[in-house]
Amino acid sequence: MTEQELDLFMRNVLLDAIALDEETNTETIPYTPSLHHQKQIKAMLKNPLRWARNREQSVWKKALKRVAVILLVISLAFGSLMVVSPTARATFIRWVTEWYETHVTYRYAGDDMVDDLPEYTITELPEGYAEDCDQRIKFGTQTYISYQNGDINSTITLHYCYMQQGAATVFVLENADSVPIIVNGCEGQIFLSKNLETTRNAVTWIDIEQNIQFTIQARLSTDDLLHMAESVSLDNLPEIE
C-alpha cells in the first residue's frame, strides 16, 4: 500500500467513525469549534500522516523551547548576581573562601603580580603606637608591618598580600567567633578571640580593585580594629635619600 493509498484509507476511516458517532449519539451538546480547531480538523482530514508528524514535531519544539527558557533564566540569574555584586564576581574569579570547623582559608586564584606591591600603613593608630621600621618585612607579594607602644604583648600588626595563584591565608577558628563586616565598602570578617591572653583579635578584608587582602591583628576592641582598618591607606612618606 502506497502512502497516498494509506492517507485515503485513514481519511475514510476517520469519516466513517465521525458518522457512526453522530448516529449513535442521542444527545448532542451545542458546540462551536474555534478557527484554530477547524484548521486542525481540515489539515487532519486532508493528510492524516503529515498532520500526525507535525503534531509530534511541535511537541518536541515546545519541550526544547521550555528547556531553553529554563537555561536562559538560570544564566540570567547568575549573570545578574555577577553584575549586581562585584564581590560575587571577584570571589568567582580571584579567590575561594573555605570554611571548616577549626579554620577558614582564603585560597587565591588570581594572575601573578606584575608591578611591585604598593606600600600601605595604618594612619590612625591608638595613642602611644608607632611603626617599628626594623620589623617591616617585605617579600614578593606580601608585607608585614609591626606597630609598638613599649609593651611587647600589645603589638599591632598589619599584613597585606597580593592575591595570586598558589597563595592562601588561614585563620584559626577554634577559640574565636567570626562576624561579617564592611571596611570602606569592602566585605570582610572580624575574628574575635575568646581568650585575648593567648590569641589576638583580627580583622580582614579584600580590596577587589587592588586585588589585595588586608589583615590587622591586635588585642583591641572591635571598634578600635574597625577604626584602624578604615584608616589603612598608601604610605606617602618621603623616601630617604
Summary of the structure (lengths in Angstrom):
residues: 241
radius of gyration: 35.9
end to end distance: 103.3
largest distance: 112.5
contacts: 592
relative contact order: 0.10
helix: 40%
strand: 29%
